[in-house]
Amino acid sequence: MNYKVRLLTTSEKIIPFSVMKSLSDKIKLTSGTDQLWERIEIIGTGDTLLSTLGRDLVEPESGGETTLKELGRKI
């Protein structure tokens, strides 16, 4: 079983995937680009998928805003 984690942020600053990859060989880019990554997989021992990390910018009319509304939050 793996976990899904969503990073909701109002900041447009993105840590490039290559910087994160330099810190661990246990992550894999699965959606987006180095500068604008959207989804990363975190891999455990034996190449087992532990978790996926999705990034959503929260701004008016965005997917991140929709998610916050579903959770009962306002931006």
C-alpha positions as CSV (number, residue, x, y, z in Angstrom):
1,M,0.0,0.0,0.0
2,N,1.2,3.5,-0.8
3,Y,0.2,6.9,0.3
4,K,-0.8,9.9,-1.7
5,V,0.3,13.3,-0.5
6,R,-0.7,16.6,-2.0
7,L,1.3,19.7,-1.5
8,L,-1.0,22.8,-1.6
9,T,0.9,26.1,-1.7
10,T,0.2,29.7,-2.5
11,S,3.9,30.2,-3.4
12,E,4.9,30.1,-7.0
13,K,8.5,29.2,-6.0
14,I,9.3,25.6,-6.9
15,I,12.3,23.6,-5.8
16,P,13.5,22.0,-9.0
17,F,13.3,18.3,-9.1
18,S,17.0,18.0,-9.9
19,V,17.8,19.6,-6.5
20,M,15.6,17.1,-4.7
21,K,17.0,14.2,-6.7
22,S,20.5,15.2,-5.7
23,L,19.6,14.6,-2.1
24,S,18.1,11.1,-2.6
25,D,18.1,8.5,-5.3
26,K,14.8,7.2,-3.9
27,I,12.5,9.6,-5.8
28,K,11.3,9.6,-9.4
29,L,9.7,12.4,-11.5
30,T,6.5,11.0,-13.0
31,S,4.7,14.1,-14.2
32,G,5.8,17.6,-15.2
33,T,9.3,19.0,-15.8
34,D,12.4,19.6,-13.7
35,Q,11.3,23.2,-13.1
36,L,7.5,22.6,-13.0
37,W,7.1,19.2,-11.5
38,E,3.6,18.0,-10.8
39,R,4.1,14.5,-9.4
40,I,6.9,12.6,-7.7
41,E,7.1,9.0,-6.6
42,I,9.0,8.1,-3.4
43,I,10.5,4.6,-3.6
44,G,11.4,2.3,-0.8
45,T,13.5,-0.9,-0.6
46,G,13.0,-3.4,-3.3
47,D,11.7,-0.6,-5.6
48,T,8.4,-0.6,-3.6
49,L,6.3,2.5,-4.2
50,L,5.9,4.2,-0.8
51,S,4.1,7.4,-1.7
52,T,3.3,9.8,-4.4
53,L,3.7,13.6,-3.9
54,G,1.5,15.9,-6.0
55,R,2.0,19.7,-6.2
56,D,-0.9,22.0,-6.7
57,L,-0.6,25.8,-6.8
58,V,-3.4,27.4,-4.8
59,E,-4.8,30.5,-6.6
60,P,-8.2,31.6,-7.7
61,E,-9.9,29.2,-10.1
62,S,-7.1,26.5,-9.7
63,G,-7.2,22.9,-8.9
64,G,-5.6,23.7,-5.6
65,E,-8.4,26.1,-4.8
66,T,-11.0,23.4,-5.6
67,T,-9.2,21.0,-3.3
68,L,-9.3,23.5,-0.4
69,K,-13.0,24.2,-1.0
70,E,-13.6,20.4,-0.8
71,L,-11.8,20.4,2.5
72,G,-13.9,23.4,3.8
73,R,-11.1,25.9,3.7
74,K,-10.9,29.4,2.1
75,I,-7.8,31.0,0.5
